[in-house]
Amino acid sequence: MAKIRPFEALRPQPQLAKQVASKPYDVLNSAEAKTEAVGNAFSFLHITKSEIDLPETVDIHAQQVYDLALENLNAFVQRDVLFKESKPCYYIYQLIMDGRAQTGLVCVSSIDDYNNDIIKKHEFTRPEKEQDRINHIKTSGAQTGNVFLAYRNQTSIDAIIDKHKTTKNPVYDFTAEDGIQHTVWAVSDSETIQQITDLFETQVPCTYIADGHHRAASAAKVKLALGEKATPAADYFLTTLFPSNQLHIMDYNRVVKDLNGHTPESFLAALENEFEIQKQEAAFKPAGLHSFGMYLNNTWYSLTSKLGTYNDADPIGVLDVTILSNNVLAKLLNIQDQRTDKRIDFVGGIRGLAELEKRVESGEMAIAFSLYPVTIDQLFNIADAGEVMPPKSTWFEPKLRDGLLTHLIY
């Protein structure tokens, strides 16, 4: 059963919350983060992506970057931008995007649960991304990135959270520049804290990583590396748990640097073995399973998988990300391991199809693919079976903001 605990969050003063709260470190590159933080000395990006305060010649994975993250974190505390909660609390975090609300419980989850598959995974991680967060956590002593967990919703838990939202005042309530409203309530009374803890331990047999595989893996590896020096806080990592009936998964698209020796014409010809191909007049967003968009040579195409080219009896084989991986990326483009191959990159659906066009038209990439989103039931079924999806199969929106609630491990 799921083992969660309240924690003493490091969090911003209420009047500074909107300025501190930043987009997650892993949805922005360094240049985007630097632009995002311009004119905002309180942005948490100075901690999560501290390279923005260093010359561009500095390697973003240099120890100097992590040292500056710690320095900036300490400065935020010394200037009273951030303060540490006086007692362990749970936090209720509601996000509203385009009129749709979802509410999660911010807590710390057990690293033993992660290691013992009470917290279920559906993706392998990329080693270089793991190492980046390992270095950041070990140097700063802070888990700044929230791991987004899902669970099969329970009415008893919903009732407690809904009651707290309607009877208590939030500690934060603001609308970010992207139009998403963020509201946070602190749950500090011991009775409610115990009720929530007990309900998860008795009614929630497992949780599922929806977003944050690298953050979770990094926290577990930091705890292991600390060995006997690990504090009790290091036995847990920062998570927000959302009931499954509130979640929305978006598409997670692919761009590839080259055609592996093909010309556009020969590549199209090779695709005809597995797909029905139609040229499109505009950007193509798939409307159903086994349909793909492809942007090649300044032209959009729709690709529809032919029957018999995928295994619909296999929960992994039937996924569109698997079909694309097997029938295009591996077979035609020789991308055998998407976790480590530098020729492929991933573009979250929130950026839209225009981002795919931009990456190709700039010459940075040769081809782009748009996919239909994975469903939450597919994610649960695969994780329950102990299987993993191809990397970067799911993109959840809206995103939790970094900086509102941080877990210190020392």
N, C-alpha and C positions, 0 to 999 in steps of 0.2 A: 504493500500500500504506500501511497505517496507521503513522504516525510518532508514537511515544510516548517519553517520557523519565521517569526517576526525578527526584525533587525533594527539596529540604530543607524538609520540612513544619514549619510552626509548629503545635505540638500540646500538649495538656495534660499535666501531670504525671500519672502513672498513678493515684495515689490520688484525683485530682480529676476523672478522665475522665467519670464518670457525672454529676457535677454540672455540668460544663462543657457536655457534649453536649446539644444542643437540637434540637427539631423544625425542619425547614427553614423559613426565614423566610416562604416564600410559601404555607404551609398554615395560617398563623395570622393573624388580623387583629390590630390593635394591642391591643385589649382582651383577647383571648385570650392574646397573648404576655405582657402585663403580669401576668395571673393566673398563667400558667405559671411566671413567674420570681419570684413572691412568695417571699421568704425565702431566695432562692438568689443570693447576690452573685456566684457564679461562672458563672451561666448565660450561654451564648454569645449569648442573645437580647439582652443588653445591648450587643452589637456589631452583630448582624444587624438588630435592630429597636430601635435605641437611643431611639426616641421614647418607649419605656416609662419612661424616666428623665426625661422632660420633661413640663411641664404639657399637659393634653389640648387646650389652645387652640392649641398649636404645630402647624402644618401638617406632616404626616408626611413631606412631600417638601421641606421647607425645608432650606437648607444647614446650618442649626444641627443638624439631626438627623445629617447625615453627619459633621460636625465632631465631634460627641459620640461617634460610632462609632469614629473614630480615637483620640479621647482614651481611651475605654474599652479599646480594643485595646492601646494603649501601657501602660495601667495593668495589664492582665492580664500583660503581659510583665515589667514592672518588679516586680510582686509575685510573679513566678516561678510564676504560674498556668499560663502558656504558656511553652514554650521552643522554640528552633529546632533542628532536627535537625543534627548535626555533619557529615553527608555526604548526598548525594542517595540516596534510597531509593525502592523501590516499596513499596506496602503492600497486604496482602491483607485484605479486609473481608468478613466473614461475618455475615449476618443470619439469625436464626431467628424465624419468626412462625407461631404455631399448629402447631408441629412441622415446618414446611417450611423448609429451609435454602436460601439462595442466596449465592454467593460471587463477589466481583468483585475486580478489580485496580485500586487507586487509583494514578493516575499523572498526568502532565500531557500533554495532547494538543496537536498542532500547530495553531495558528491558520491557517496556510497550508492545512492539510488541511480545515479548516472552510470557508475561502473557496473551495477548489477542489473541494468536494463529495466528498472522500474521507470526510469526516464528513457523512452524509446527514441531511437534515431531512425532516419530514413535516408541519410546521405553520408558518404565518406567526406572527409575534409581535405583541404589542400594544405600541404605541409608548410609552405611559406606564410600562409595566412595565420595558421596556428601559431607559428613561431613569433610573428609580430605581436599577437596579443599576449603570449607568454612573457615576452620581454617587457611589454607595457605593464602587465599586472605585477610581475616580480619587482620591477623598478619602482613603481608608484605605490604598491601596496593596496591598490584599489581596483575593484571590478567596476569599471565605468560603463561597460556594455551590457545591456539587459538581454537575457535569453528569453525568447517568446515561446512559451509552452502552451499546449492545448490539452484539454481533457473532455471526456464525454460529460455533457452538462448534467448537473444534479440540482433538482428543485430546492433542496434544503440549503445548499450553498447560495443559489441565486437569491433566495428569500433574505438571507442575512445581509448580503451585499446591497440588495435593493433597499432594504430598510435603512441601512446606514447612509446611503446616498440621499434618501428623502428626509432624514431627520437630523443630519449633521451638516455643518458648513464645511466647504472644501478649503484646503490649505492653498491650493493653486487653482486658478480658472482663467485661462487666456486663449485667444485664438492666434495661432502662428501666422506668419506671412503667407504661407501656402493655403490658408483658409481652414486648416484643421484645428478644431477646438480640443484643448487638453484640460481636463479637470481631475484633480487628485484630492482624495480624502485620506486623512490619517486615522487608523483604527488603533486607539491606545488603551482602551479599557480591557482589563485582564479577562473578564468573563467572555467578551466577544472574541478576543484572541484565542482563548482556549477552545471555544466552540468551533471556530474555523479550523484550527489545528486538528481537532478530533474528527471533524467531518472528512477532511482529506485523508486521514489515517484509516478511516473506516469505510468510506464510500467511494474513494477514487483509487482504484487498483494500480493505475499507471498514468503517466503524463507523456506527451509527445512533443518533441522539439519541432516547432513550426518554423522558427527562424532563429538562427544563432548557433549552429553546429560548431563553428570555430570558437565562439566565445565559451561554450560549454566545455569543449575538449581542452581548451587552454586553461580554464580554471582547474580542471581535474589534474592536468599535468603539472601545474604550479604546485598544487597541494602535494603531489607525489614527490616533486623535486625538493620541496622544503623538508620532507622527512620529519625528524624529531623537532625541527624548528617551527613546524606548522602550528599556528594558533588555532583554537577552537573555531574561530570565524572562517578559517580556510577550509573547514570541512563542508562549507556551503557555498553556493554561488547565486548571483543575482538573477532572479527570474520574474516574469509576469505570466500568470496562468489565466487563459481565456477559455470559457466554455465553447465547445465546438459549434454550437448553433449560432454563434455571433461572428464567426470568422469569414473572411473573404479572401480567396486566393486569386492572384492575377497571373497572367502569363509571364514566363521567364524565357527571354529570347536569346538567340545566338548570333555571333558574328565571327567570321573566319578570315584570316589574313590573306590566304592564297587558295588557288584551285588545285593544288597538288599536281601541277603539270598539265591540267586540262585547259582547253580554250573554253570560252562560254558556250560555244556550239557543241563541243564534244561532251561537256558536262551535262547539258540539257539532254543530249542523246542518251547518255548513260542513265540518267534519272528515269527514263521511260520504261525501264525494266520493272520498276517498283511503283511508279506513280502515274496517275493521269495528270497531265500538265495543261494549264490554260493561262494564256497571257492576260493580265489585268490592266485596266486603265488607271487604277489608283492603288494606293497602299492596301494590301490585303491582310485583314485580321480574321483568322479562322473563327467560324461560328459553331464548330462542333468537333468532335473527336476525329482523329486520323486525317485532319486537314491541316495544311501548312501554308504559310506565305513564304515567298523567297524573293529577295531583291538582288538582282544580278545584272550588271552591265546597264545600270540606270532603268531597269524594267522590273516591274512586279509580276510574279507568277503565283498561281495557286497550285499546290501539289496535293493530290488526293491518293491515299494509299490504296493500292489494289488488293483485293481479297487474296489471302494466302501469303502475303508478304510480311505478316506479323502473327504472333501467337496470342489469340484472344482468350486462351484458357490459362494463361500465365499472368498473374497480377502485375508483374514487372514488364513482361513482353508486350502487353497491350497498351502500355503508356506511350503517349506520343513522343515524349522525350527519349524513350527507348527505341522507338521506330526510327526517329531521326538519327539517333546515335548509331544504330546498327546498319541502316540502309543508306545513309548518306555520309555521316561524319567518319565512321570507321572504314566503310567499304570504298568510298570514292575520294575522301579527303585525307585518309590515313591518319585520322586523329583517334588513337587507341585509348588514351587516358586523358579525359577532359580535366582531371584535377591538376595535371602537371604540364600538359602541352601548352606552350606559350603562343601557339597559333590561333587559339580560340579565346573568345571573351564572352561575357554574359551581360545581358541588358535587361533590367527589370521592366515589367510592363508599365509601371507608372511613368516611365520616360516617353512612352508612346512610340509609334512606328517611325515618326520623324527622326528619332535618334538613330534608328537602324539605317535610314537613308543617309543621314549625316556621316556616320562612320564609314560607309562605303564610298560615298561621293568625295570624301576628303582624300581617298586613296589609302587611308590607314588599313581598311579591310577590303576584301574582294567580294564578299558575299554575306548576306544576312538571312536569317530564318525567323519567322514569327510562329508561335505555337499557341495551341488552345490550353487553357489552364488545367492543371491537375485538380481533382476534387478532394475535399477533406476526407471523404470516405475512402478514396484510393490511398491517401496518405496513411490513414489509420490501418487499413488492411495490410499494407506493405510492411509497416513497422511491426504490427502484430505477428506477421509471418517471419520476422527476423530478417527481412530482405532490405535492400537499399536501392534507392532510385539513382539514376545518373546524377552527377553533380548539378547543383543549381536548377532544381526542378520546380521549386515553388517560390513565389514572391507574394508576400503578404502586405496588404495596405489596410489602414494607415499604419505608419511606423511609430514605435515608441520613441520619445525624445531622450537623448543622452543628457545627463547632468541634473535631471530633476531628482533622481534617487540613486545614490552611489553606495556600494557595499565595500567597506574597508576590511581588509584581512590582517593588517597590522599597521 
